[in-house]
């Protein structure tokens, strides 16, 4: 991984911690139905038993980037941490997915790679803890452009997450649909 890409992911990770607190800065309400959940033109298909946060679940101290989706294979709760920002927690065997969006990106789209065809071990590698700033377990993230929108996807693993749960989380992430407009 290049130094520039490492710095980008580190910056994304630090922004992730603060942005988890701001699930949406739009007037659009979450869309739930037919097993899809999301808002502002960013949706995922959730399997039975998966959980999602509503945008009202956390205070919103930052406007950009914003968390479009926070879902996990177990219930999600607020958890104060040693960081300056609110974070969340879930069961040690669970995996969380966070989709972030920059509504006012500092860099042009040309500096951000296009969305990977699939979120595989190669396109979204996972690392041992601490992999993402303010997250106590393993995880990883990737920044990308989809339909002209700058996003990042993070997989956050509980310390005891099984390979089966990680595979399920990747399958959920691969259902990501992004529209051009923030409807």
C-alpha positions in Angstrom: 0.0 0.0 0.0 1.4 3.4 -0.9 2.1 6.0 1.7 -0.5 8.3 0.0 -3.2 5.6 0.1 -2.2 4.7 3.7 -2.6 8.4 4.7 -5.9 8.5 2.9 -7.2 5.4 4.8 -5.9 6.8 8.1 -7.6 10.1 7.4 -10.8 8.2 6.5 -10.5 6.2 9.7 -10.2 9.3 11.9 -13.1 10.9 10.1 -15.1 7.6 10.6 -15.1 7.9 14.3 -16.5 11.4 14.3 -18.8 10.8 11.4 -20.5 7.8 12.9 -22.2 10.3 15.1 -23.9 12.0 12.2 -25.9 9.3 10.4 -27.4 11.8 7.9 -27.4 15.4 7.0 -30.3 15.1 4.6 -34.0 15.5 4.9 -34.5 12.1 3.3 -35.9 9.5 5.7 -34.4 6.0 5.8 -35.9 3.7 3.2 -36.8 0.3 4.6 -38.6 -2.3 2.7 -38.1 -5.5 0.8 -35.1 -6.1 3.0 -33.3 -3.0 1.7 -32.3 -0.2 4.0 -30.7 3.1 3.4 -31.1 6.8 2.8 -30.1 9.5 0.3 -29.7 7.1 -2.6 -27.4 4.7 -0.7 -28.9 1.3 0.2 -28.0 -2.3 1.2 -30.0 -5.5 1.4 -30.0 -6.8 5.0 -30.4 -10.4 5.9 -32.8 -11.4 8.7 -31.3 -10.7 12.1 -29.2 -7.8 10.9 -29.6 -4.3 12.6 -29.3 -0.8 11.4 -29.1 2.6 13.1 -31.5 5.4 12.3 -30.0 8.8 11.8 -31.5 9.9 15.1 -29.5 7.4 17.1 -26.4 9.6 17.4 -25.7 13.4 17.7 -24.3 15.0 14.6 -21.2 17.1 15.3 -19.8 17.0 11.8 -21.4 17.7 8.4 -18.8 16.1 6.1 -18.2 13.3 5.7 -21.5 11.8 6.8 -22.4 8.2 7.6 -25.1 7.0 5.2 -25.4 3.5 6.6 -24.4 1.9 9.9 -25.5 -1.8 10.0 -24.3 -4.8 11.9 -24.9 -8.5 12.4 -26.0 -7.8 16.0 -27.7 -4.9 17.8 -25.7 -1.6 17.8 -25.3 0.6 20.8 -23.7 4.0 21.6 -20.4 3.6 23.4 -18.2 6.4 24.8 -14.6 5.7 24.0 -11.1 7.3 24.6 -11.7 9.2 21.4 -13.1 12.7 21.3 -16.1 11.4 19.3 -19.0 9.1 19.9 -18.6 5.6 18.6 -20.7 2.5 18.7 -20.4 -1.1 19.9 -21.9 -4.5 19.1 -21.4 -8.1 20.2 -17.8 -9.4 20.1 -18.9 -12.0 17.4 -20.5 -9.4 15.2 -19.4 -7.5 12.1 -20.5 -3.9 11.3 -20.6 -2.1 8.0 -20.3 1.7 7.7 -20.8 3.6 4.5 -19.5 7.2 4.5 -20.0 9.9 2.0 -18.2 13.2 1.3 -20.9 15.7 0.2 -18.2 18.4 -0.3 -15.1 16.4 -1.3 -11.8 18.2 -0.9 -10.2 16.3 -3.8 -11.6 15.7 -7.3 -13.1 12.3 -8.2 -10.1 11.6 -10.4 -8.0 11.1 -7.2 -10.4 8.6 -5.8 -10.6 5.1 -7.5 -13.9 3.9 -8.9 -15.9 1.5 -6.8 -14.6 -2.1 -6.9 -16.8 -4.6 -8.7 -17.0 -6.6 -5.4 -15.7 -5.9 -1.9 -13.3 -8.9 -1.7 -10.3 -9.5 0.6 -8.2 -7.9 -2.1 -10.3 -4.7 -2.7 -11.2 -4.3 1.0 -8.5 -6.0 3.1 -8.9 -6.5 6.8 -6.2 -5.8 9.3 -5.6 -6.8 12.9 -6.6 -4.5 15.7 -6.2 -1.6 15.9 -7.0 -1.3 12.2 -9.4 1.7 12.2 -8.8 4.6 14.5 -11.2 4.5 17.5 -12.3 1.0 16.7 -10.9 -1.6 19.1 -11.1 -4.6 16.8 -9.9 -5.7 13.4 -11.3 -4.0 10.3 -10.6 -2.2 7.1 -11.9 0.4 4.7 -11.8 1.5 1.1 -12.6 4.8 -0.5 -14.3 4.9 -4.0 -16.4 6.9 -6.4 -19.8 5.5 -7.4 -22.2 7.5 -9.7 -20.1 10.6 -9.2 -20.3 10.4 -5.4 -17.3 9.9 -3.1 -17.9 7.2 -0.6 -16.0 4.8 1.7 -17.0 1.4 3.0 -15.7 0.1 6.3 -15.9 -3.4 7.7 -15.5 -3.4 11.5 -15.1 -6.8 13.2 -15.9 -7.7 16.7 -12.9 -9.4 18.3 -14.5 -12.8 18.0 -16.1 -12.4 14.6 -16.2 -15.7 12.7 -15.1 -16.1 9.1 -18.7 -17.0 8.3 -20.0 -13.7 9.7 -17.2 -11.7 7.8 -18.2 -13.5 4.6 -21.9 -12.6 5.2 -20.9 -9.0 5.8 -19.0 -8.9 2.5 -22.1 -10.4 0.8 -24.2 -7.6 2.4 -21.7 -5.0 1.3 -21.8 -6.4 -2.3 -25.6 -5.5 -2.4 -24.7 -1.8 -2.1 -26.7 0.4 -4.5 -25.8 4.0 -5.0 -27.8 6.3 -7.2 -26.5 9.5 -8.8 -28.8 11.7 -6.8 -29.3 12.0 -3.1 -33.0 11.4 -3.2 
